[in-house]
Structures are given as structure tokens and as C-alpha cells.
Amino acid sequence: MPAQFLINITIAFLWTLLMDEEAFYLSTFITGYLIGIVIVLLMQRFFGSQFYLLRVYSAIKLLLIFISELFQSSILILKQILSPKLNIKPGIITYEHNMEGDYELTTLALLLTLTPGSVVMEVSPDGKIFYIHAMDVEESKESLLRSIKTFEKAIMEVTRN
């Protein structure tokens, strides 16, 4: 992936130099970058990995999923806080995940912890089970499990080929 990006940037700089303009114009560089995307895409079979812009797209999609989940869970927490009577039943949920490696495991744990209403308390010694504290287990368990599965899928799209 880094090799594809560097080749694309090199093509963009060469395009800018070959245009023989008096100054550096961003529009010329962007045109060269777009031409570089087409060239790298045509040479894709020689790299042995997926096209690098697909991974960038997946990372942006993961960010948008996180923002959506953050907004939805914030609304739920706000409803709980503003209700006249606090009717929550906190509890601990165990979840066996499919993450491989420390990077994926840490990313999933951080995304869950940053989402209001849930905190990853502990990871099992073998690293396969999360112990998650949820603010309201009865109402938010299904949405929490749905969020975890969505995060898992998006993280695997970013980190794996």
C-alpha cells in the first residue's frame, strides 16, 4: 500500500515538472495525481495487494460509522439522563470477538470505550473475550452487540487485505 501511494505521488510530481509552468500550480499537481491513480490502478496486478484507495475508503467509512454510533448512543444516554426517574440496570457483558493482532484489538476496544454507555473493562488473558460494562444492559444490550459487530467488520476491512 505505501508503495502504491509513493508511486502515485511521484507520478503527480513528474506530471507537474513536465508541464513546464513558471510556478507550482495545485491544479496541475491534482491532475497528475488523478492520472497517477489511473496508472496505479492499471498496474494493480503487479503489486500483490489491494488498491490503496480502497483502504482509504474503508478508513473513512469506519470513521463515519463511529460518528454515527457516537451520535446514536449519545442520544440514548441523554434520554436516560433527562428522564425524571433513573431506570437503568448496569451490568457486564462478555463478548468473544474475531480480531487478530494487537492493533485490531486495541482499535475495537477504544471505539467501544469512546461510545457513551459502554466501557471495555478487561480483556481475557488469551485476548479473545471482552468484558464490557454497559450502562443499561436490558435496553442497550442488543444495540451494543450490533455496534460491536459493525465496528469489527469495518476494522477488518481497514486492516486486512
C-alpha positions in Angstrom: 0.0 0.0 0.0 2.7 2.6 0.8 4.5 1.7 -2.4 1.3 2.4 -4.4 0.9 5.8 -2.7 4.5 6.8 -3.3 4.3 5.8 -6.9 1.2 7.9 -7.3 2.8 10.9 -5.6 5.9 10.5 -7.8 3.7 10.5 -11.0 2.0 13.6 -9.8 5.3 15.4 -9.2 6.7 14.3 -12.6 3.5 15.5 -14.2 3.9 18.9 -12.6 7.5 19.1 -13.7 6.8 18.0 -17.2 4.1 20.6 -17.7 6.9 23.3 -17.7 5.0 26.0 -16.0 6.5 29.1 -14.4 5.2 28.3 -10.9 3.8 25.3 -9.0 0.0 25.1 -9.5 -2.0 22.9 -7.3 -4.4 22.1 -10.2 -1.6 20.7 -12.2 -0.5 18.5 -9.3 -4.0 17.3 -8.7 -4.3 16.4 -12.4 -1.1 14.5 -12.2 -2.4 12.7 -9.0 -5.6 11.7 -10.8 -3.5 10.4 -13.8 -1.3 8.5 -11.3 -4.4 6.9 -9.8 -5.4 5.5 -13.2 -1.8 4.3 -13.8 -1.5 2.6 -10.4 -5.0 1.0 -10.9 -3.9 -0.3 -14.3 -0.7 -1.7 -12.7 -2.6 -3.2 -9.8 -1.8 -6.9 -10.6 1.9 -6.3 -10.2 1.6 -5.1 -6.6 0.1 -8.1 -5.0 -2.1 -6.2 -2.6 -5.4 -4.3 -2.9 -5.6 -0.9 -4.4 -4.6 1.6 -1.7 -7.6 3.9 -2.2 -9.9 1.1 -1.2 -8.3 1.0 2.2 -8.6 4.8 2.5 -12.3 4.5 1.6 -12.6 1.8 4.3 -10.9 4.0 6.9 -13.3 6.9 6.1 -16.2 4.5 6.3 -15.0 3.4 9.7 -14.8 7.0 10.9 -18.4 7.7 9.6 -19.7 4.5 11.4 -18.0 5.7 14.6 -19.6 9.1 14.3 -23.0 7.6 13.7 -22.7 5.2 16.6 -21.4 8.0 18.8 -24.4 10.2 17.9 -27.0 7.4 18.5 -25.6 6.3 21.8 -25.3 9.9 23.0 -29.0 10.4 22.3 -29.8 7.2 24.3 -27.6 8.5 27.2 -29.2 11.9 27.0 -32.7 10.3 27.3 -31.6 8.4 30.3 -30.1 11.5 32.0 -33.1 13.7 31.3 -35.7 11.2 32.4 -37.3 12.1 35.7 -36.6 8.7 37.2 -33.4 6.8 36.6 -34.4 3.3 35.4 -31.1 1.7 34.5 -29.7 -1.7 35.2 -26.0 -1.6 34.7 -24.2 -4.8 34.0 -21.3 -6.6 32.5 -21.5 -8.3 29.1 -18.9 -10.8 27.7 -18.2 -10.7 24.0 -16.0 -13.1 22.1 -14.5 -11.2 19.1 -12.8 -12.2 15.9 -10.0 -9.6 16.0 -6.4 -10.7 15.2 -3.4 -8.8 16.5 -3.0 -6.0 19.0 -3.8 -3.2 16.6 -7.3 -4.5 15.7 -8.0 -5.5 19.3 -7.0 -2.0 20.6 -8.9 -0.2 17.9 -12.1 -2.1 18.7 -11.7 -1.6 22.5 -11.1 2.1 22.0 -14.1 2.6 19.7 -16.3 0.8 22.2 -15.0 2.8 25.1 -15.4 6.1 23.3 -19.0 5.3 22.6 -21.1 6.6 25.5 -22.8 4.0 27.8 -20.2 1.2 27.4 -16.7 0.7 28.7 -14.3 -2.2 27.9 -13.3 -3.2 31.4 -10.9 -6.1 30.7 -9.7 -8.3 28.0 -9.2 -12.0 28.8 -5.6 -13.3 29.1 -5.9 -15.1 25.7 -7.2 -11.8 24.2 -10.3 -13.3 22.7 -13.0 -12.1 25.1 -14.0 -8.6 26.1 -15.7 -7.8 29.4 -17.8 -4.8 28.7 -19.7 -2.7 31.3 -22.9 -1.3 29.9 -24.9 1.4 31.5 -28.3 -0.2 30.8 -28.0 -3.9 30.0 -31.7 -4.6 29.5 -32.3 -1.8 26.9 -28.9 -1.4 25.3 -27.5 -4.9 25.0 -28.8 -5.5 21.5 -27.7 -2.1 20.2 -24.3 -2.6 21.9 -23.8 -6.0 20.2 -24.9 -4.6 16.9 -22.4 -1.8 17.3 -19.6 -4.2 18.1 -20.3 -6.3 15.1 -20.4 -3.2 12.9 -17.1 -2.0 14.3 -15.5 -5.4 13.9 -16.5 -5.6 10.2 -15.3 -2.1 9.5 -11.9 -2.6 11.3 -11.3 -5.8 9.4 -11.9 -4.0 6.1 -9.3 -1.4 7.0 -6.6 -3.7 8.4 -6.9 -6.9 6.3 -6.4 -7.4 2.6 
